[in-house]
């Protein structure tokens, strides 16, 4: 994939870095597909998203870029 989300598991903030791509939008969904966070990143190659208000569990982060869409599984501690 062209995206990297770290640290994983995440405690407060997740960082996203891309290789040869820029971020258009980030959506975080719970395991049932409900959107719990979303935002735009103004076409950056890196972004940081605050997940401190989410409960512990498994989430999917959809990262929409100029090169396509990447979905990463993240674990919130």
Secondary structure, DSSP 8 states (H G I E B T S, - for coil): --EEEESSSBSSEEEEEESS--EEEEEEEETTS-EEEEEEEEEESEEEEE-TTS-SEEEEEEEEETTEEEEEEEEE-
